[in-house]
Amino acid sequence: MKSFLNISDLEPTLFRSIITGSLKEVDINAKNIGCIYEKPSTRTRLSFNLAIREMGGNPIDIDFKTLNISRYESFVDTFRVFNCYLDGLIYRTESHSKLIRAKEYFNFPIINALSDLSHPCQIISDLITLYQNFNKLDLNIYWFGDINNVCYSLIESAKYLNELNLMISSSSKIINLSKNIIKDLKNVKVTDEIDYDFLNKTDCVMTDVYESMNDKLDSKKVNSLKKYKIDKNLMSRTKDNCRFMHCLPTNYIEVEKDVLYGNKSLVLEQAKNWTLGQKRILQSLDWNDK
């Protein structure tokens, strides 16, 4: 794999190897890897910096606001110049189209550290965490709330993991807007209600904030999603070994604090596993010069 923009960029066997940890060693010693964050980042930024350093590479933070692109240099010229200095890029952007465009002019690996379309690194670390806890990927996952970039990457993962069953509860309007990414997947189901039969056999309940990419909260959207808030009552209807996951940060609109840090929560394990996930993603890339 040359670049990692979406889960679908992975071969199914490589994807499974990343989750289960059966990868060959890859040397990124002395590689200079630029890290661009157009949007705020805590876990992604820290984990990639740690992962690159611990694998012998050199992470270089790049602030677009201090580059000539903030004046008059074009996007294309900027990424062409990056080829003179960098061996790879970690890129968080508000527009997935920028990732695609960057890939045209930058000749080395690019990793999507979050875009408006997808968040593949998040789902990699989430599935690693679930595999560590259950020692299998034959799981029932229940996603509540917005069908956002994280959910998109989870849906893409279900294409490769036939044994994984994914239920999504969201508002009918959001479901209608997301039909194209869900169609033809037998192991992914959506509903605008709460499926309590599936909830009773769920292994993991997941949710995320209702605003994406630090956009302002849309009151109509929030109101349409209120009934999917994860509270103690909902979690009490799950199995004893069911776990709760949230990629963080949260503003507690979509989940109660008692659930976020309750005895079923894996949120801190998720955060810790970011570094492991980033290392495995870095290992899966082709670092040979073009």
C-alpha positions as CSV (number, residue, x, y, z in Angstrom):
1,M,0.0,0.0,0.0
2,K,1.5,3.3,-1.1
3,S,-1.0,5.6,0.8
4,F,-3.8,5.2,3.3
5,L,-6.7,7.5,2.7
6,N,-9.6,5.1,3.4
7,I,-10.1,1.6,4.8
8,S,-10.9,0.6,1.2
9,D,-7.3,1.3,0.2
10,L,-6.2,-1.8,2.1
11,E,-6.3,-5.3,0.8
12,P,-8.6,-7.4,2.9
13,T,-5.8,-9.7,4.1
14,L,-3.6,-6.7,5.0
15,F,-6.5,-5.1,6.9
16,R,-7.0,-8.2,9.0
17,S,-3.2,-8.4,9.6
18,I,-3.2,-4.8,10.9
19,I,-6.0,-5.6,13.3
20,T,-4.6,-8.9,14.6
21,G,-0.9,-7.8,14.6
22,S,0.5,-10.3,12.1
23,L,2.6,-7.9,10.1
24,K,6.1,-8.1,8.8
25,E,8.6,-5.7,10.2
26,V,9.1,-2.5,8.2
27,D,12.0,-0.1,8.6
28,I,11.2,3.6,8.7
29,N,14.5,4.5,10.4
30,A,15.6,8.0,9.5
31,K,12.5,8.7,7.4
32,N,11.3,12.3,7.6
33,I,7.5,12.3,8.0
34,G,5.6,15.6,7.8
35,C,2.6,16.0,10.1
36,I,-0.1,18.5,8.9
37,Y,-3.1,19.3,11.1
38,E,-5.5,21.8,9.5
39,K,-7.9,20.9,12.3
40,P,-7.3,20.5,16.1
41,S,-5.9,17.2,17.2
42,T,-4.8,15.6,20.5
43,R,-4.8,11.8,20.3
44,T,-3.9,11.6,16.6
45,R,-1.1,14.1,16.9
46,L,0.5,12.6,20.0
47,S,0.2,9.0,18.9
48,F,1.7,9.6,15.4
49,N,4.6,11.6,16.9
50,L,5.3,8.8,19.4
51,A,4.8,6.0,16.8
52,I,7.1,7.6,14.3
53,R,9.8,8.4,16.9
54,E,9.6,4.9,18.4
55,M,10.0,3.3,15.0
56,G,13.1,5.4,14.3
57,G,11.6,8.1,12.1
58,N,11.6,11.8,12.4
59,P,8.1,13.5,12.7
60,I,8.1,17.1,11.5
61,D,5.1,19.3,12.5
62,I,4.0,21.5,9.6
63,D,1.8,24.6,10.3
64,F,0.1,25.6,7.1
65,K,-0.4,29.1,8.5
66,T,3.4,29.7,8.5
67,L,4.0,28.4,5.0
68,N,4.0,30.4,1.8
69,I,0.7,28.7,1.0
70,S,-0.8,31.2,3.4
71,R,0.3,34.0,1.1
72,Y,0.3,33.1,-2.6
73,E,2.1,29.8,-3.2
74,S,-0.3,27.3,-4.7
75,F,-1.4,24.0,-3.1
76,V,0.2,22.1,-6.0
77,D,3.5,23.9,-5.8
78,T,3.6,23.4,-2.0
79,F,3.1,19.6,-2.2
80,R,5.6,19.3,-5.1
81,V,8.2,21.0,-2.9
82,F,7.4,18.6,0.0
83,N,8.9,15.9,-2.2
84,C,12.3,17.6,-1.8
85,Y,12.3,17.2,2.0
86,L,9.9,14.5,3.2
87,D,9.5,10.7,2.9
88,G,5.8,10.7,4.0
89,L,2.9,12.8,5.2
90,I,0.4,12.5,8.0
91,Y,-2.5,14.8,6.8
92,R,-5.6,15.9,8.8
93,T,-7.8,18.1,6.6
94,E,-11.3,19.5,6.4
95,S,-11.7,18.3,2.9
96,H,-11.1,14.8,1.6
97,S,-10.6,16.2,-1.9
98,K,-7.4,17.8,-0.6
99,L,-6.0,14.4,0.3
100,I,-6.7,13.1,-3.2
101,R,-5.1,16.2,-4.7
102,A,-2.1,15.9,-2.5
103,K,-1.6,12.3,-3.6
104,E,-1.3,13.5,-7.2
105,Y,1.7,15.8,-6.5
106,F,3.4,14.2,-3.4
107,N,5.3,11.1,-4.4
108,F,5.5,9.3,-1.1
109,P,3.0,7.8,1.4
110,I,0.2,9.9,2.7
111,I,-1.9,8.8,5.7
112,N,-5.4,10.3,6.3
113,A,-5.4,11.5,9.9
114,L,-9.1,12.5,9.5
115,S,-11.1,14.1,6.8
116,D,-14.7,15.1,6.4
117,L,-15.3,11.8,4.6
118,S,-13.5,9.2,6.7
119,H,-11.3,8.6,9.8
120,P,-9.6,5.2,9.0
121,C,-6.9,5.5,11.7
122,Q,-9.6,5.8,14.4
123,I,-11.3,2.6,13.3
124,I,-8.0,0.7,13.1
125,S,-7.3,1.5,16.7
126,D,-10.9,0.7,17.7
127,L,-10.8,-2.7,16.1
128,I,-7.4,-3.5,17.6
129,T,-8.9,-2.6,21.0
130,L,-11.9,-4.8,20.5
131,Y,-9.7,-7.7,19.2
132,Q,-7.6,-7.4,22.4
133,N,-10.7,-7.6,24.6
134,F,-12.7,-10.3,22.8
135,N,-9.9,-12.2,20.9
136,K,-12.1,-12.3,17.9
137,L,-13.7,-10.2,15.2
138,D,-17.0,-12.1,15.2
139,L,-18.7,-9.2,17.0
140,N,-22.0,-7.4,17.1
141,I,-21.4,-3.6,17.1
142,Y,-24.1,-1.1,17.7
143,W,-23.5,2.5,16.5
144,F,-25.8,5.3,17.7
145,G,-26.1,8.8,16.4
146,D,-24.6,10.6,13.4
147,I,-23.4,8.6,10.4
148,N,-20.2,10.6,10.2
149,N,-16.6,10.1,9.1
150,V,-15.8,7.6,11.9
151,C,-19.0,5.6,11.1
152,Y,-18.1,5.7,7.4
153,S,-14.8,4.0,8.1
154,L,-16.5,1.5,10.3
155,I,-19.0,0.7,7.5
156,E,-16.0,0.2,5.1
157,S,-14.5,-2.2,7.7
158,A,-17.6,-4.3,7.6
159,K,-17.1,-4.9,3.9
160,Y,-13.9,-6.8,4.8
161,L,-15.1,-8.5,8.0
162,N,-18.0,-10.7,7.1
163,E,-18.2,-12.0,10.6
164,L,-18.8,-8.5,12.0
165,N,-22.4,-7.4,12.4
166,L,-23.1,-3.7,12.5
167,M,-26.3,-2.0,13.5
168,I,-26.8,1.7,13.1
169,S,-29.5,3.8,14.8
170,S,-29.8,7.3,13.4
171,S,-32.4,9.8,12.3
172,S,-34.3,9.0,9.0
173,K,-32.9,12.1,7.3
174,I,-29.3,11.1,8.0
175,I,-30.0,7.6,6.9
176,N,-31.4,8.8,3.6
177,L,-28.3,10.9,3.0
178,S,-26.1,7.9,3.7
179,K,-27.8,5.2,1.6
180,N,-25.0,4.9,-0.9
181,I,-22.4,3.9,1.6
182,I,-24.6,1.3,3.2
183,K,-26.3,-0.4,0.3
184,D,-25.5,-4.1,-0.6
185,L,-23.9,-4.8,2.8
186,K,-25.7,-7.8,4.3
187,N,-23.9,-7.4,7.7
188,V,-24.8,-3.7,8.1
189,K,-28.3,-2.6,9.0
190,V,-29.8,0.8,9.8
191,T,-32.9,1.9,11.6
192,D,-34.4,5.1,12.9
193,E,-35.5,3.3,16.0
194,I,-33.6,1.4,18.8
195,D,-33.4,-2.3,18.0
196,Y,-33.5,-3.7,21.6
197,D,-33.2,-7.3,20.3
198,F,-29.8,-6.5,18.7
199,L,-28.9,-4.4,21.8
200,N,-29.3,-7.4,24.1
201,K,-26.7,-9.3,22.1
202,T,-24.4,-6.4,21.3
203,D,-20.7,-6.7,22.2
204,C,-19.9,-3.0,21.7
205,V,-21.9,0.2,21.8
206,M,-20.3,3.1,19.9
207,T,-21.1,6.7,19.3
208,D,-19.5,10.0,18.5
209,V,-20.2,13.7,18.7
210,Y,-23.1,15.1,16.7
211,E,-21.0,17.8,15.1
212,S,-18.2,16.9,12.7
213,M,-14.9,18.6,12.1
214,N,-15.5,21.2,14.8
215,D,-18.5,22.6,12.9
216,K,-21.1,24.6,14.9
217,L,-23.8,22.5,16.5
218,D,-26.9,22.3,14.4
219,S,-29.9,22.4,16.8
220,K,-32.2,20.6,14.4
221,K,-29.7,17.8,13.9
222,V,-29.1,17.5,17.7
223,N,-32.8,17.3,18.3
224,S,-33.2,14.6,15.7
225,L,-30.5,12.5,17.5
226,K,-31.5,13.1,21.1
227,K,-33.2,9.7,21.5
228,Y,-29.9,7.9,20.6
229,K,-28.0,9.4,23.5
230,I,-26.1,6.6,25.4
231,D,-27.2,6.7,29.0
232,K,-27.0,4.3,31.9
233,N,-30.4,2.9,31.2
234,L,-29.5,1.9,27.7
235,M,-26.2,0.3,28.8
236,S,-28.0,-1.6,31.5
237,R,-29.9,-3.5,28.8
238,T,-26.6,-4.9,27.3
239,K,-24.7,-8.0,28.2
240,D,-22.3,-7.9,31.2
241,N,-19.3,-8.1,28.9
242,C,-20.6,-5.5,26.5
243,R,-18.2,-2.6,26.1
244,F,-18.7,1.1,25.3
245,M,-16.5,3.1,22.9
246,H,-16.2,6.7,21.9
247,C,-13.3,8.2,19.9
248,L,-13.3,11.4,21.9
249,P,-13.5,14.3,22.5
250,T,-17.1,14.6,23.7
251,N,-19.4,17.4,24.8
252,Y,-21.7,15.0,26.7
253,I,-24.6,15.6,24.3
254,E,-24.3,12.1,22.8
255,V,-23.3,10.2,26.0
256,E,-23.6,10.5,29.8
257,K,-20.4,11.0,31.8
258,D,-21.2,8.0,33.9
259,V,-21.2,5.8,30.8
260,L,-18.1,7.4,29.3
261,Y,-16.0,6.5,32.3
262,G,-18.2,3.6,33.6
263,N,-17.1,0.0,34.1
264,K,-18.0,-1.0,30.5
265,S,-16.1,1.8,28.9
266,L,-13.0,1.3,26.8
267,V,-12.4,4.9,25.9
268,L,-9.0,5.2,27.6
269,E,-7.9,1.8,26.1
270,Q,-8.9,3.2,22.7
271,A,-6.8,6.3,23.2
272,K,-3.8,4.2,24.4
273,N,-4.1,2.0,21.4
274,W,-3.8,4.9,19.0
275,T,0.0,4.6,19.1
276,L,-0.1,0.9,18.4
277,G,-2.5,1.4,15.6
278,Q,-0.4,4.1,14.0
279,K,2.7,1.8,14.2
280,R,0.8,-0.9,12.4
281,I,-0.4,1.5,9.7
282,L,3.1,2.8,9.2
283,Q,4.3,-0.8,8.9
284,S,1.7,-1.5,6.2
285,L,3.0,1.2,3.9
286,D,5.5,0.9,1.0
287,W,8.4,3.2,1.9
288,N,10.5,2.4,-1.1
289,D,11.3,5.6,-3.1
290,K,9.3,6.2,-6.3
